[in-house]
Amino acid sequence: MQMNIAEAKAKLSELIAAAEGGQEVVIARGGHPVARLVPVGRPVIRIGVGDGLVSRVPDFLAPMTEGELQDWE
């Protein structure tokens, strides 16, 4: 979407909503593009970054086997 400066001033909140929705908004002066309105990127929070890197995690609350008890003695 391209819009001249005067029209963009009147519809700024609509243009911001369009940019947040992923639409490219170009502001022009005299028919020539001079600015582009884009949303500010939010930091991405990744959960499970190490997914698949650890193959087996021991159950620390499980009772020890006889062999493990002997190793501690």
All heavy atoms as a GROMACS GRO file, in nm:
protein
  540
    1MET      N    1   0.086  -0.116   0.000
    1MET     CA    2   0.000   0.000   0.000
    1MET      C    3   0.090   0.123   0.000
    1MET      O    4   0.187   0.129   0.074
    1MET     CB    5  -0.088  -0.006   0.127
    1MET     CG    6  -0.142   0.124   0.171
    1MET     SD    7  -0.230   0.128   0.330
    1MET     CE    8  -0.298  -0.028   0.353
    2GLN      N    9   0.061   0.218  -0.087
    2GLN     CA   10   0.136   0.344  -0.091
    2GLN      C   11   0.039   0.458  -0.071
    2GLN      O   12  -0.072   0.457  -0.124
    2GLN     CB   13   0.209   0.360  -0.224
    2GLN     CG   14   0.291   0.487  -0.231
    2GLN     CD   15   0.383   0.490  -0.351
    2GLN    OE1   16   0.450   0.392  -0.379
    2GLN    NE2   17   0.386   0.602  -0.420
    3MET      N   18   0.084   0.557   0.005
    3MET     CA   19  -0.003   0.669   0.039
    3MET      C   20   0.082   0.795   0.046
    3MET      O   21   0.197   0.790   0.089
    3MET     CB   22  -0.066   0.639   0.175
    3MET     CG   23  -0.187   0.719   0.208
    3MET     SD   24  -0.266   0.651   0.355
    3MET     CE   25  -0.344   0.507   0.288
    4ASN      N   26   0.024   0.910   0.006
    4ASN     CA   27   0.101   1.035   0.017
    4ASN      C   28   0.101   1.082   0.162
    4ASN      O   29   0.022   1.036   0.245
    4ASN     CB   30   0.049   1.142  -0.080
    4ASN     CG   31  -0.090   1.189  -0.046
    4ASN    OD1   32  -0.128   1.196   0.071
    4ASN    ND2   33  -0.168   1.222  -0.148
    5ILE      N   34   0.187   1.175   0.193
    5ILE     CA   35   0.209   1.218   0.331
    5ILE      C   36   0.082   1.276   0.395
    5ILE      O   37   0.048   1.241   0.508
    5ILE     CB   38   0.325   1.320   0.339
    5ILE    CG1   39   0.456   1.251   0.303
    5ILE    CG2   40   0.334   1.382   0.478
    5ILE    CD1   41   0.576   1.343   0.294
    6ALA      N   42   0.011   1.361   0.324
    6ALA     CA   43  -0.110   1.424   0.382
    6ALA      C   44  -0.214   1.318   0.417
    6ALA      O   45  -0.274   1.322   0.525
    6ALA     CB   46  -0.168   1.525   0.284
    7GLU      N   47  -0.234   1.222   0.329
    7GLU     CA   48  -0.332   1.116   0.355
    7GLU      C   49  -0.283   1.026   0.469
    7GLU      O   50  -0.361   0.981   0.553
    7GLU     CB   51  -0.354   1.034   0.228
    7GLU     CG   52  -0.469   0.938   0.237
    7GLU     CD   53  -0.490   0.863   0.105
    7GLU    OE1   54  -0.411   0.880   0.010
    7GLU    OE2   55  -0.587   0.786   0.101
    8ALA      N   56  -0.152   1.000   0.474
    8ALA     CA   57  -0.094   0.916   0.580
    8ALA      C   58  -0.111   0.982   0.717
    8ALA      O   59  -0.137   0.913   0.816
    8ALA     CB   60   0.054   0.889   0.552
    9LYS      N   61  -0.098   1.116   0.722
    9LYS     CA   62  -0.117   1.186   0.849
    9LYS      C   63  -0.259   1.166   0.900
    9LYS      O   64  -0.282   1.147   1.019
    9LYS     CB   65  -0.087   1.335   0.833
    9LYS     CG   66   0.062   1.364   0.822
    9LYS     CD   67   0.091   1.503   0.772
    9LYS     CE   68   0.068   1.611   0.873
    9LYS     NZ   69   0.111   1.743   0.824
   10ALA      N   70  -0.355   1.168   0.810
   10ALA     CA   71  -0.495   1.154   0.849
   10ALA      C   72  -0.530   1.010   0.889
   10ALA      O   73  -0.624   0.989   0.965
   10ALA     CB   74  -0.584   1.200   0.735
   11LYS      N   75  -0.457   0.913   0.836
   11LYS     CA   76  -0.490   0.772   0.860
   11LYS      C   77  -0.378   0.696   0.931
   11LYS      O   78  -0.362   0.576   0.910
   11LYS     CB   79  -0.519   0.703   0.726
   11LYS     CG   80  -0.639   0.760   0.655
   11LYS     CD   81  -0.665   0.685   0.526
   11LYS     CE   82  -0.789   0.739   0.458
   11LYS     NZ   83  -0.820   0.661   0.338
   12LEU      N   84  -0.302   0.765   1.014
   12LEU     CA   85  -0.185   0.703   1.076
   12LEU      C   86  -0.219   0.577   1.155
   12LEU      O   87  -0.153   0.475   1.142
   12LEU     CB   88  -0.112   0.804   1.165
   12LEU     CG   89   0.017   0.752   1.230
   12LEU    CD1   90   0.117   0.707   1.124
   12LEU    CD2   91   0.076   0.858   1.319
   13SER      N   92  -0.322   0.580   1.236
   13SER     CA   93  -0.353   0.462   1.318
   13SER      C   94  -0.394   0.344   1.230
   13SER      O   95  -0.360   0.229   1.259
   13SER     CB   96  -0.461   0.491   1.422
   13SER     OG   97  -0.566   0.565   1.369
   14GLU      N   98  -0.462   0.369   1.119
   14GLU     CA   99  -0.496   0.260   1.026
   14GLU      C  100  -0.372   0.204   0.960
   14GLU      O  101  -0.360   0.082   0.940
   14GLU     CB  102  -0.591   0.313   0.917
   14GLU     CG  103  -0.729   0.350   0.967
   14GLU     CD  104  -0.813   0.414   0.857
   14GLU    OE1  105  -0.800   0.372   0.739
   14GLU    OE2  106  -0.891   0.504   0.889
   15LEU      N  107  -0.277   0.290   0.926
   15LEU     CA  108  -0.153   0.245   0.864
   15LEU      C  109  -0.069   0.162   0.961
   15LEU      O  110  -0.009   0.062   0.922
   15LEU     CB  111  -0.072   0.364   0.813
   15LEU     CG  112  -0.138   0.446   0.703
   15LEU    CD1  113  -0.050   0.565   0.666
   15LEU    CD2  114  -0.164   0.359   0.581
   16ILE      N  115  -0.067   0.203   1.086
   16ILE     CA  116   0.007   0.127   1.187
   16ILE      C  117  -0.054  -0.012   1.204
   16ILE      O  118   0.017  -0.112   1.209
   16ILE     CB  119   0.013   0.203   1.321
   16ILE    CG1  120   0.103   0.326   1.306
   16ILE    CG2  121   0.062   0.113   1.434
   16ILE    CD1  122   0.104   0.419   1.425
   17ALA      N  123  -0.186  -0.019   1.207
   17ALA     CA  124  -0.254  -0.149   1.219
   17ALA      C  125  -0.223  -0.236   1.098
   17ALA      O  126  -0.201  -0.357   1.111
   17ALA     CB  127  -0.404  -0.128   1.234
   18ALA      N  128  -0.219  -0.177   0.980
   18ALA     CA  129  -0.187  -0.253   0.858
   18ALA      C  130  -0.044  -0.307   0.864
   18ALA      O  131  -0.018  -0.422   0.829
   18ALA     CB  132  -0.206  -0.166   0.735
   19ALA      N  133   0.050  -0.224   0.910
   19ALA     CA  134   0.189  -0.268   0.921
   19ALA      C  135   0.203  -0.378   1.024
   19ALA      O  136   0.276  -0.476   1.002
   19ALA     CB  137   0.279  -0.150   0.957
   20GLU      N  138   0.134  -0.366   1.136
   20GLU     CA  139   0.138  -0.471   1.238
   20GLU      C  140   0.082  -0.602   1.184
   20GLU      O  141   0.126  -0.709   1.223
   20GLU     CB  142   0.057  -0.430   1.362
   20GLU     CG  143   0.124  -0.325   1.446
   20GLU     CD  144   0.038  -0.281   1.563
   20GLU    OE1  145  -0.086  -0.271   1.548
   20GLU    OE2  146   0.095  -0.255   1.669
   21GLY      N  147  -0.013  -0.593   1.092
   21GLY     CA  148  -0.072  -0.712   1.031
   21GLY      C  149   0.014  -0.772   0.921
   21GLY      O  150  -0.024  -0.870   0.860
   22GLY      N  151   0.128  -0.711   0.892
   22GLY     CA  152   0.220  -0.768   0.793
   22GLY      C  153   0.213  -0.702   0.656
   22GLY      O  154   0.285  -0.742   0.565
   23GLN      N  155   0.128  -0.603   0.640
   23GLN     CA  156   0.116  -0.535   0.511
   23GLN      C  157   0.225  -0.429   0.498
   23GLN      O  158   0.257  -0.359   0.594
   23GLN     CB  159  -0.022  -0.470   0.501
   23GLN     CG  160  -0.056  -0.418   0.364
   23GLN     CD  161  -0.200  -0.373   0.356
   23GLN    OE1  162  -0.276  -0.383   0.450
   23GLN    NE2  163  -0.238  -0.322   0.240
   24GLU      N  164   0.284  -0.419   0.379
   24GLU     CA  165   0.387  -0.317   0.357
   24GLU      C  166   0.319  -0.183   0.333
   24GLU      O  167   0.230  -0.172   0.248
   24GLU     CB  168   0.473  -0.353   0.237
   24GLU     CG  169   0.584  -0.253   0.213
   24GLU     CD  170   0.679  -0.296   0.103
   24GLU    OE1  171   0.721  -0.412   0.104
   24GLU    OE2  172   0.709  -0.211   0.018
   25VAL      N  173   0.361  -0.082   0.407
   25VAL     CA  174   0.304   0.052   0.394
   25VAL      C  175   0.416   0.147   0.352
   25VAL      O  176   0.516   0.162   0.422
   25VAL     CB  177   0.243   0.100   0.528
   25VAL    CG1  178   0.189   0.241   0.514
   25VAL    CG2  179   0.134   0.004   0.575
   26VAL      N  180   0.398   0.208   0.236
   26VAL     CA  181   0.497   0.302   0.183
   26VAL      C  182   0.436   0.441   0.182
   26VAL      O  183   0.324   0.460   0.137
   26VAL     CB  184   0.541   0.262   0.040
   26VAL    CG1  185   0.637   0.365  -0.017
   26VAL    CG2  186   0.603   0.124   0.040
   27ILE      N  187   0.511   0.537   0.233
   27ILE     CA  188   0.466   0.677   0.236
   27ILE      C  189   0.545   0.752   0.129
   27ILE      O  190   0.667   0.742   0.122
   27ILE     CB  191   0.486   0.739   0.375
   27ILE    CG1  192   0.404   0.657   0.478
   27ILE    CG2  193   0.443   0.885   0.376
   27ILE    CD1  194   0.425   0.697   0.621
   28ALA      N  195   0.471   0.827   0.046
   28ALA     CA  196   0.533   0.894  -0.068
   28ALA      C  197   0.515   1.045  -0.059
   28ALA      O  198   0.422   1.095   0.003
   28ALA     CB  199   0.471   0.841  -0.197
   29ARG      N  200   0.608   1.115  -0.123
   29ARG     CA  201   0.600   1.261  -0.138
   29ARG      C  202   0.608   1.288  -0.288
   29ARG      O  203   0.706   1.250  -0.352
   29ARG     CB  204   0.715   1.329  -0.066
   29ARG     CG  205   0.710   1.483  -0.081
   29ARG     CD  206   0.828   1.554  -0.018
   29ARG     NE  207   0.826   1.538   0.126
   29ARG     CZ  208   0.932   1.503   0.199
   29ARG    NH1  209   1.047   1.478   0.142
   29ARG    NH2  210   0.922   1.491   0.328
   30GLY      N  211   0.505   1.349  -0.339
   30GLY     CA  212   0.502   1.378  -0.483
   30GLY      C  213   0.505   1.252  -0.568
   30GLY      O  214   0.561   1.253  -0.677
   31GLY      N  215   0.448   1.145  -0.517
   31GLY     CA  216   0.443   1.020  -0.592
   31GLY      C  217   0.569   0.936  -0.582
   31GLY      O  218   0.573   0.826  -0.638
   32HIS      N  219   0.672   0.984  -0.512
   32HIS     CA  220   0.797   0.909  -0.497
   32HIS      C  221   0.807   0.855  -0.354
   32HIS      O  222   0.795   0.931  -0.257
   32HIS     CB  223   0.919   0.999  -0.526
   32HIS     CG  224   0.919   1.057  -0.664
   32HIS    ND1  225   0.912   0.980  -0.776
   32HIS    CD2  226   0.924   1.186  -0.706
   32HIS    CE1  227   0.914   1.057  -0.883
   32HIS    NE2  228   0.920   1.184  -0.843
   33PRO      N  229   0.830   0.726  -0.339
   33PRO     CA  230   0.840   0.668  -0.205
   33PRO      C  231   0.954   0.730  -0.126
   33PRO      O  232   1.065   0.749  -0.177
   33PRO     CB  233   0.869   0.520  -0.231
   33PRO     CG  234   0.831   0.496  -0.373
   33PRO     CD  235   0.846   0.627  -0.444
   34VAL      N  236   0.925   0.766   0.000
   34VAL     CA  237   1.028   0.826   0.085
   34VAL      C  238   1.045   0.750   0.217
   34VAL      O  239   1.148   0.765   0.283
   34VAL     CB  240   0.999   0.975   0.116
   34VAL    CG1  241   1.010   1.057  -0.011
   34VAL    CG2  242   0.864   0.993   0.180
   35ALA      N  243   0.944   0.672   0.257
   35ALA     CA  244   0.954   0.601   0.384
   35ALA      C  245   0.869   0.475   0.379
   35ALA      O  246   0.773   0.466   0.304
   35ALA     CB  247   0.907   0.690   0.499
   36ARG      N  248   0.909   0.379   0.462
   36ARG     CA  249   0.832   0.255   0.474
   36ARG      C  250   0.799   0.235   0.621
   36ARG      O  251   0.885   0.249   0.708
   36ARG     CB  252   0.914   0.137   0.424
   36ARG     CG  253   0.836   0.010   0.424
   36ARG     CD  254   0.910  -0.106   0.365
   36ARG     NE  255   1.033  -0.064   0.300
   36ARG     CZ  256   1.135  -0.144   0.276
   36ARG    NH1  257   1.129  -0.268   0.311
   36ARG    NH2  258   1.243  -0.100   0.219
   37LEU      N  259   0.675   0.201   0.649
   37LEU     CA  260   0.629   0.178   0.785
   37LEU      C  261   0.632   0.028   0.810
   37LEU      O  262   0.567  -0.049   0.740
   37LEU     CB  263   0.487   0.233   0.801
   37LEU     CG  264   0.426   0.235   0.940
   37LEU    CD1  265   0.511   0.318   1.035
   37LEU    CD2  266   0.285   0.291   0.933
   38VAL      N  267   0.710  -0.013   0.911
   38VAL     CA  268   0.723  -0.155   0.944
   38VAL      C  269   0.706  -0.172   1.094
   38VAL      O  270   0.737  -0.082   1.172
   38VAL     CB  271   0.861  -0.212   0.901
   38VAL    CG1  272   0.876  -0.209   0.751
   38VAL    CG2  273   0.974  -0.137   0.967
   39PRO      N  274   0.658  -0.289   1.139
   39PRO     CA  275   0.644  -0.312   1.282
   39PRO      C  276   0.780  -0.333   1.348
   39PRO      O  277   0.874  -0.381   1.284
   39PRO     CB  278   0.559  -0.438   1.291
   39PRO     CG  279   0.583  -0.508   1.163
   39PRO     CD  280   0.608  -0.402   1.061
   40VAL      N  281   0.790  -0.296   1.473
   40VAL     CA  282   0.912  -0.319   1.550
   40VAL      C  283   0.915  -0.466   1.586
   40VAL      O  284   0.817  -0.521   1.635
   40VAL     CB  285   0.914  -0.231   1.678
   40VAL    CG1  286   1.033  -0.265   1.763
   40VAL    CG2  287   0.912  -0.085   1.641
   41GLY      N  288   1.026  -0.531   1.559
   41GLY     CA  289   1.037  -0.674   1.590
   41GLY      C  290   1.040  -0.699   1.740
   41GLY      O  291   1.105  -0.627   1.815
   42ARG      N  292   0.966  -0.797   1.783
   42ARG     CA  293   0.965  -0.835   1.924
   42ARG      C  294   1.063  -0.949   1.942
   42ARG      O  295   1.077  -1.034   1.854
   42ARG     CB  296   0.825  -0.880   1.965
   42ARG     CG  297   0.727  -0.765   1.961
   42ARG     CD  298   0.594  -0.805   2.022
   42ARG     NE  299   0.507  -0.692   2.030
   42ARG     CZ  300   0.405  -0.672   1.950
   42ARG    NH1  301   0.377  -0.757   1.855
   42ARG    NH2  302   0.330  -0.565   1.964
   43PRO      N  303   1.129  -0.954   2.058
   43PRO     CA  304   1.221  -1.065   2.081
   43PRO      C  305   1.146  -1.198   2.083
   43PRO      O  306   1.036  -1.207   2.136
   43PRO     CB  307   1.282  -1.035   2.218
   43PRO     CG  308   1.194  -0.934   2.280
   43PRO     CD  309   1.121  -0.863   2.171
   44VAL      N  310   1.207  -1.297   2.023
   44VAL     CA  311   1.146  -1.430   2.016
   44VAL      C  312   1.194  -1.511   2.135
   44VAL      O  313   1.314  -1.521   2.160
   44VAL     CB  314   1.184  -1.500   1.885
   44VAL    CG1  315   1.129  -1.641   1.882
   44VAL    CG2  316   1.133  -1.419   1.766
   45ILE      N  317   1.101  -1.566   2.209
   45ILE     CA  318   1.136  -1.652   2.322
   45ILE      C  319   1.123  -1.795   2.275
   45ILE      O  320   1.013  -1.838   2.237
   45ILE     CB  321   1.043  -1.626   2.442
   45ILE    CG1  322   1.059  -1.484   2.489
   45ILE    CG2  323   1.073  -1.725   2.555
   45ILE    CD1  324   0.959  -1.442   2.594
   46ARG      N  325   1.234  -1.866   2.274
   46ARG     CA  326   1.233  -2.004   2.228
   46ARG      C  327   1.237  -2.097   2.348
   46ARG      O  328   1.327  -2.089   2.430
   46ARG     CB  329   1.351  -2.031   2.138
   46ARG     CG  330   1.341  -1.956   2.007
   46ARG     CD  331   1.450  -1.993   1.913
   46ARG     NE  332   1.438  -2.134   1.882
   46ARG     CZ  333   1.530  -2.203   1.817
   46ARG    NH1  334   1.638  -2.144   1.778
   46ARG    NH2  335   1.512  -2.330   1.793
   47ILE      N  336   1.140  -2.184   2.355
   47ILE     CA  337   1.137  -2.284   2.460
   47ILE      C  338   1.179  -2.416   2.396
   47ILE      O  339   1.132  -2.452   2.290
   47ILE     CB  340   0.995  -2.295   2.521
   47ILE    CG1  341   0.959  -2.162   2.585
   47ILE    CG2  342   0.987  -2.410   2.620
   47ILE    CD1  343   0.817  -2.153   2.636
   48GLY      N  344   1.267  -2.485   2.462
   48GLY     CA  345   1.312  -2.613   2.407
   48GLY      C  346   1.426  -2.597   2.310
   48GLY      O  347   1.435  -2.669   2.212
   49VAL      N  348   1.515  -2.500   2.334
   49VAL     CA  349   1.626  -2.474   2.243
   49VAL      C  350   1.715  -2.597   2.231
   49VAL      O  351   1.764  -2.629   2.124
   49VAL     CB  352   1.708  -2.352   2.291
   49VAL    CG1  353   1.832  -2.334   2.208
   49VAL    CG2  354   1.622  -2.227   2.285
   50GLY      N  355   1.735  -2.670   2.341
   50GLY     CA  356   1.822  -2.788   2.339
   50GLY      C  357   1.747  -2.916   2.311
   50GLY      O  358   1.799  -3.024   2.337
   51ASP      N  359   1.627  -2.905   2.256
   51ASP     CA  360   1.546  -3.023   2.229
   51ASP      C  361   1.621  -3.120   2.140
   51ASP      O  362   1.668  -3.084   2.033
   51ASP     CB  363   1.414  -2.982   2.164
   51ASP     CG  364   1.315  -3.096   2.154
   51ASP    OD1  365   1.327  -3.190   2.235
   51ASP    OD2  366   1.226  -3.089   2.068
   52GLY      N  367   1.636  -3.242   2.187
   52GLY     CA  368   1.705  -3.345   2.110
   52GLY      C  369   1.853  -3.354   2.137
   52GLY      O  370   1.920  -3.446   2.090
   53LEU      N  371   1.912  -3.258   2.209
   53LEU     CA  372   2.055  -3.262   2.237
   53LEU      C  373   2.090  -3.356   2.352
   53LEU      O  374   2.198  -3.412   2.356
   53LEU     CB  375   2.108  -3.122   2.268
   53LEU     CG  376   2.100  -3.021   2.154
   53LEU    CD1  377   2.149  -2.885   2.201
   53LEU    CD2  378   2.182  -3.068   2.036
   54VAL      N  379   1.998  -3.371   2.444
   54VAL     CA  380   2.020  -3.460   2.558
   54VAL      C  381   1.940  -3.586   2.532
   54VAL      O  382   1.818  -3.582   2.518
   54VAL     CB  383   1.976  -3.393   2.691
   54VAL    CG1  384   1.995  -3.487   2.807
   54VAL    CG2  385   2.052  -3.264   2.712
   55SER      N  386   2.010  -3.699   2.527
   55SER     CA  387   1.939  -3.821   2.491
   55SER      C  388   1.873  -3.888   2.611
   55SER      O  389   1.766  -3.944   2.599
   55SER     CB  390   2.035  -3.919   2.423
   55SER     OG  391   2.142  -3.949   2.512
   56ARG      N  392   1.937  -3.883   2.728
   56ARG     CA  393   1.880  -3.950   2.845
   56ARG      C  394   1.913  -3.871   2.970
   56ARG      O  395   2.029  -3.844   2.998
   56ARG     CB  396   1.936  -4.092   2.857
   56ARG     CG  397   1.877  -4.169   2.971
   56ARG     CD  398   1.931  -4.312   2.974
   56ARG     NE  399   1.884  -4.380   3.091
   56ARG     CZ  400   1.947  -4.381   3.209
   56ARG    NH1  401   2.061  -4.318   3.222
   56ARG    NH2  402   1.896  -4.445   3.312
   57VAL      N  403   1.812  -3.834   3.044
   57VAL     CA  404   1.831  -3.764   3.170
   57VAL      C  405   1.792  -3.861   3.281
   57VAL      O  406   1.681  -3.914   3.281
   57VAL     CB  407   1.743  -3.636   3.178
   57VAL    CG1  408   1.759  -3.569   3.312
   57VAL    CG2  409   1.777  -3.541   3.065
   58PRO      N  410   1.883  -3.885   3.376
   58PRO     CA  411   1.851  -3.980   3.482
   58PRO      C  412   1.741  -3.929   3.573
   58PRO      O  413   1.725  -3.808   3.591
   58PRO     CB  414   1.983  -3.995   3.558
   58PRO     CG  415   2.064  -3.876   3.523
   58PRO     CD  416   2.016  -3.829   3.389
   59ASP      N  417   1.665  -4.021   3.630
   59ASP     CA  418   1.560  -3.987   3.725
   59ASP      C  419   1.626  -3.980   3.863
   59ASP      O  420   1.656  -4.082   3.923
   59ASP     CB  421   1.450  -4.091   3.722
   59ASP     CG  422   1.334  -4.056   3.815
   59ASP    OD1  423   1.338  -3.945   3.874
   59ASP    OD2  424   1.242  -4.137   3.827
   60PHE      N  425   1.653  -3.860   3.911
   60PHE     CA  426   1.727  -3.843   4.036
   60PHE      C  427   1.647  -3.881   4.159
   60PHE      O  428   1.702  -3.897   4.266
   60PHE     CB  429   1.776  -3.698   4.048
   60PHE     CG  430   1.878  -3.662   3.946
   60PHE    CD1  431   1.846  -3.580   3.838
   60PHE    CD2  432   2.008  -3.711   3.955
   60PHE    CE1  433   1.940  -3.548   3.743
   60PHE    CE2  434   2.103  -3.678   3.859
   60PHE     CZ  435   2.069  -3.597   3.753
   61LEU      N  436   1.517  -3.895   4.146
   61LEU     CA  437   1.434  -3.931   4.260
   61LEU      C  438   1.407  -4.082   4.268
   61LEU      O  439   1.349  -4.129   4.365
   61LEU     CB  440   1.302  -3.855   4.255
   61LEU     CG  441   1.315  -3.702   4.259
   61LEU    CD1  442   1.178  -3.637   4.248
   61LEU    CD2  443   1.386  -3.656   4.385
   62ALA      N  444   1.449  -4.155   4.169
   62ALA     CA  445   1.429  -4.300   4.169
   62ALA      C  446   1.527  -4.365   4.267
   62ALA      O  447   1.639  -4.316   4.286
   62ALA     CB  448   1.451  -4.355   4.029
   63PRO      N  449   1.488  -4.475   4.331
   63PRO     CA  450   1.579  -4.544   4.422
   63PRO      C  451   1.701  -4.598   4.347
   63PRO      O  452   1.692  -4.632   4.229
   63PRO     CB  453   1.496  -4.660   4.478
   63PRO     CG  454   1.357  -4.638   4.433
   63PRO     CD  455   1.358  -4.537   4.324
   64MET      N  456   1.815  -4.601   4.416
   64MET     CA  457   1.937  -4.652   4.354
   64MET      C  458   1.932  -4.804   4.342
   64MET      O  459   1.872  -4.872   4.424
   64MET     CB  460   2.059  -4.615   4.440
   64MET     CG  461   2.095  -4.471   4.437
   64MET     SD  462   2.252  -4.451   4.526
   64MET     CE  463   2.266  -4.277   4.526
   65THR      N  464   1.998  -4.852   4.239
   65THR     CA  465   2.010  -4.997   4.222
   65THR      C  466   2.118  -5.048   4.318
   65THR      O  467   2.195  -4.970   4.375
   65THR     CB  468   2.048  -5.033   4.078
   65THR    OG1  469   2.177  -4.978   4.051
   65THR    CG2  470   1.946  -4.978   3.978
   66GLU      N  471   2.125  -5.179   4.333
   66GLU     CA  472   2.228  -5.238   4.421
   66GLU      C  473   2.368  -5.201   4.374
   66GLU      O  474   2.455  -5.171   4.455
   66GLU     CB  475   2.210  -5.391   4.425
   66GLU     CG  476   2.089  -5.437   4.501
   66GLU     CD  477   2.093  -5.397   4.648
   66GLU    OE1  478   2.200  -5.401   4.712
   66GLU    OE2  479   1.985  -5.360   4.700
   67GLY      N  480   2.389  -5.200   4.243
   67GLY     CA  481   2.520  -5.164   4.189
   67GLY      C  482   2.557  -5.020   4.220
   67GLY      O  483   2.672  -4.989   4.254
   68GLU      N  484   2.462  -4.931   4.211
   68GLU     CA  485   2.486  -4.790   4.243
   68GLU      C  486   2.515  -4.770   4.390
   68GLU      O  487   2.604  -4.692   4.429
   68GLU     CB  488   2.368  -4.704   4.201
   68GLU     CG  489   2.350  -4.694   4.049
   68GLU     CD  490   2.219  -4.628   4.009
   68GLU    OE1  491   2.120  -4.635   4.085
   68GLU    OE2  492   2.217  -4.569   3.900
   69LEU      N  493   2.443  -4.844   4.475
   69LEU     CA  494   2.468  -4.836   4.620
   69LEU      C  495   2.609  -4.884   4.653
   69LEU      O  496   2.678  -4.826   4.738
   69LEU     CB  497   2.364  -4.917   4.697
   69LEU     CG  498   2.225  -4.854   4.705
   69LEU    CD1  499   2.128  -4.953   4.767
   69LEU    CD2  500   2.229  -4.726   4.785
   70GLN      N  501   2.654  -4.991   4.588
   70GLN     CA  502   2.790  -5.041   4.612
   70GLN      C  503   2.894  -4.942   4.567
   70GLN      O  504   3.000  -4.930   4.630
   70GLN     CB  505   2.809  -5.176   4.541
   70GLN     CG  506   2.732  -5.288   4.606
   70GLN     CD  507   2.744  -5.419   4.529
   70GLN    OE1  508   2.813  -5.426   4.428
   70GLN    NE2  509   2.678  -5.523   4.580
   71ASP      N  510   2.868  -4.870   4.457
   71ASP     CA  511   2.964  -4.769   4.411
   71ASP      C  512   2.980  -4.656   4.511
   71ASP      O  513   3.088  -4.597   4.523
   71ASP     CB  514   2.918  -4.710   4.278
   71ASP     CG  515   2.930  -4.808   4.162
   71ASP    OD1  516   3.004  -4.907   4.176
   71ASP    OD2  517   2.864  -4.784   4.057
   72TRP      N  518   2.878  -4.626   4.589
   72TRP     CA  519   2.883  -4.519   4.688
   72TRP      C  520   2.951  -4.564   4.817
   72TRP      O  521   2.992  -4.482   4.897
   72TRP     CB  522   2.743  -4.467   4.719
   72TRP     CG  523   2.696  -4.369   4.616
   72TRP    CD1  524   2.623  -4.396   4.506
   72TRP    CD2  525   2.724  -4.230   4.612
   72TRP    NE1  526   2.600  -4.282   4.434
   72TRP    CE2  527   2.661  -4.176   4.498
   72TRP    CE3  528   2.793  -4.142   4.694
   72TRP    CZ2  529   2.668  -4.042   4.462
   72TRP    CZ3  530   2.798  -4.007   4.658
   72TRP    CH2  531   2.737  -3.960   4.545
   73GLU      N  532   2.959  -4.691   4.839
   73GLU     CA  533   3.019  -4.740   4.963
   73GLU      C  534   3.170  -4.749   4.955
   73GLU      O  535   3.237  -4.744   4.866
   73GLU     CB  536   2.960  -4.876   5.001
   73GLU     CG  537   2.817  -4.864   5.037
   73GLU     CD  538   2.754  -4.999   5.070
   73GLU    OE1  539   2.819  -5.105   5.060
   73GLU    OE2  540   2.636  -4.998   5.106
   0.00000   0.00000   0.00000
